[in-house]
Amino acid sequence: MKGRKRCRMHGGTNPGAPKGNRNAWKHGGYSAKTLEAVRYVKAISRLAGVLSRDI
């Protein structure tokens, strides 16, 4: 609902799952550790690409 904090039909807000709610996890693909590992691998990949162009 635009400009309002509560739904006029249902009366509640929609904040989603609380932070740290382990019941909301399905696979952990978006956990902090996984995202950090993805960033690390992408950085290594970019570095390898730059180095391979220089050779």
C-alpha positions as CSV (number, residue, x, y, z in Angstrom):
1,M,0.0,0.0,0.0
2,K,1.5,3.2,-1.1
3,G,2.4,5.6,1.7
4,R,1.0,3.4,4.4
5,K,2.6,1.0,6.9
6,R,-0.2,-1.5,7.0
7,C,-2.1,-3.4,4.4
8,R,-5.7,-2.1,4.3
9,M,-7.0,-5.6,3.5
10,H,-5.0,-7.8,5.8
11,G,-3.9,-5.3,8.5
12,G,-0.3,-6.5,8.8
13,T,3.0,-5.3,7.5
14,N,5.1,-7.5,5.3
15,P,8.7,-7.4,6.8
16,G,9.6,-10.9,5.5
17,A,11.6,-13.4,7.6
18,P,13.4,-12.0,10.6
19,K,17.2,-11.5,10.3
20,G,19.0,-14.7,11.3
21,N,15.9,-16.9,10.9
22,R,17.3,-20.4,10.2
23,N,13.9,-21.7,9.2
24,A,13.9,-19.5,6.2
25,W,17.1,-21.1,4.7
26,K,16.7,-23.5,1.9
27,H,20.2,-24.1,0.5
28,G,22.6,-21.5,1.8
29,G,23.4,-20.2,-1.7
30,Y,23.2,-16.6,-0.6
31,S,24.9,-16.9,2.7
32,A,27.7,-14.5,3.6
33,K,30.4,-17.2,3.3
34,T,29.2,-18.3,-0.2
35,L,29.0,-14.7,-1.5
36,E,32.5,-14.0,-0.2
37,A,33.8,-17.1,-1.9
38,V,32.1,-16.1,-5.2
39,R,33.7,-12.6,-5.0
40,Y,37.1,-14.2,-4.4
41,V,36.8,-16.5,-7.3
42,K,35.7,-13.7,-9.6
43,A,38.6,-11.6,-8.6
44,I,41.1,-14.4,-9.2
45,S,39.4,-15.0,-12.6
46,R,39.7,-11.3,-13.6
47,L,43.4,-11.3,-12.5
48,A,44.1,-14.5,-14.5
49,G,42.4,-12.9,-17.6
50,V,44.6,-9.7,-17.3
51,L,47.7,-11.8,-16.9
52,S,46.9,-14.0,-19.9
53,R,46.4,-11.0,-22.1
54,D,49.9,-9.7,-21.1
55,I,51.6,-12.9,-22.2
